[in-house]
Amino acid sequence: WRILCLSKLCRVNEGGQASFLPPLRLQQNHTILFRLPYDCSSSSLPPKPYPAAHHRDAWDCHHVRMPSSPQNIYPVQSAAGKRLEKRWDLIETALLTPMESPLDIRRAILSYNTRYGDRWDFSALFHYFNEVAADSVERAIFFNQTLPSMARLAVRLPQLIRQPIPLFKQQHDRLITMSQEQISCLLANAFLHFSASKFSKDGIGIQHLPVLQL
């Protein structure tokens, strides 16, 4: 790990220009997730995701396996037996259903993480909203405004992340640049436990990576 003094970190001046950073440009070891050029001083809109025309997907041990990938399939049990479905369809269905309590959050998350039903502990979430903030304005704001906004942002993942995100590996230099909107989308995904399977259908595993969860 490299330690950088706080005084050396990039800052944005009053004119909206970033200091201490060279102009952005694509390189072999630099992945940029939005379209260039982008001038934050002349636009109030977030950068547009890149590429815009077509979505690129990678399902291997060299990239983050996105939950919205068509290759992210999940076993679903029904009266007719077990079948495989696209996990992103399960996620969208769960999050487009209103959630009004901690129990609804748990039910939604476990609907696309069924194998963790008896392993994941939601007691802290239940304790906070059922005891600490049971009758507070904060609880109402969270379930009426914050959580629905997070869910809507999370399901925009295929529109905001349009190319594979490479994994950082030891002894390899790698840069990734993304917009604040793209970062917030990934954080919303993390909060809602959108972890893709650690194993692909071709048997390639990335067991050494942690499970993405709250």
GIGILIN-V701896 format. One record per pair of residues at least 12 apart in sequence whose ideal C-beta (glycine too) atoms are under 7 Angstrom apart, sorted by the first residue. I is the first residue (numbers start at 1). J is the second residue. D is the distance in whole Angstrom. If there is no record, write none. Layout:
((I	J	D) (I	J	D))
This chain:
((8	20	7) (15	41	6) (16	40	5) (16	41	4) (17	41	6) (24	36	6) (24	177	6) (29	173	5) (29	174	5) (29	175	6) (30	175	4) (31	166	6) (31	176	5) (32	50	7) (32	177	5) (33	49	6) (33	50	6) (33	161	7) (33	163	7) (33	177	7) (33	178	4) (33	182	6) (34	47	4) (34	48	6) (34	49	6) (34	50	5) (34	178	7) (34	179	5) (35	47	6) (35	48	5) (35	50	4) (35	52	7) (46	179	5) (46	180	7) (46	181	4) (47	179	5) (49	159	7) (49	160	5) (49	161	7) (49	162	5) (50	162	6) (51	162	5) (51	163	6) (52	162	7) (55	158	6) (55	162	5) (56	162	7) (56	163	5) (56	164	6) (57	69	5) (57	70	7) (57	164	7) (58	164	4) (59	71	4) (59	200	5) (60	204	6) (61	204	5) (61	206	5) (62	166	6) (62	167	6) (63	164	4) (63	165	6) (63	166	6) (63	167	6) (64	165	4) (64	167	6) (65	196	4) (66	157	7) (66	161	7) (66	196	6) (67	87	6) (67	88	6) (67	91	6) (67	189	7) (67	194	4) (67	196	5) (68	88	5) (68	157	5) (68	158	4) (69	196	7) (70	86	6) (71	200	7) (71	201	7) (72	86	7) (72	87	5) (72	88	7) (72	196	5) (72	197	7) (73	85	7) (73	86	6) (73	87	6) (73	201	7) (74	87	4) (74	90	6) (74	112	7) (87	112	6) (90	111	6) (90	112	4) (91	112	5) (91	194	6) (92	155	5) (94	108	4) (94	111	5) (94	112	6) (95	108	6) (95	151	4) (95	154	6) (95	155	6) (99	143	7) (99	147	6) (100	143	6) (102	122	7) (102	125	5) (102	126	5) (102	129	5) (102	130	7) (105	125	7) (106	122	5) (109	192	6) (109	193	5) (113	193	6) (150	188	5) (150	191	7) (153	184	6) (153	185	5) (153	188	5) (154	185	7) (154	188	4) (154	189	5) (154	192	6) (154	194	7) (156	185	6) (157	185	6) (157	189	6) (160	181	6) (160	182	5) (160	185	5) (161	182	6) (190	212	6) (191	214	6) (193	213	5) (193	214	6) (194	212	7) (195	211	5) (195	212	4) (195	213	6))
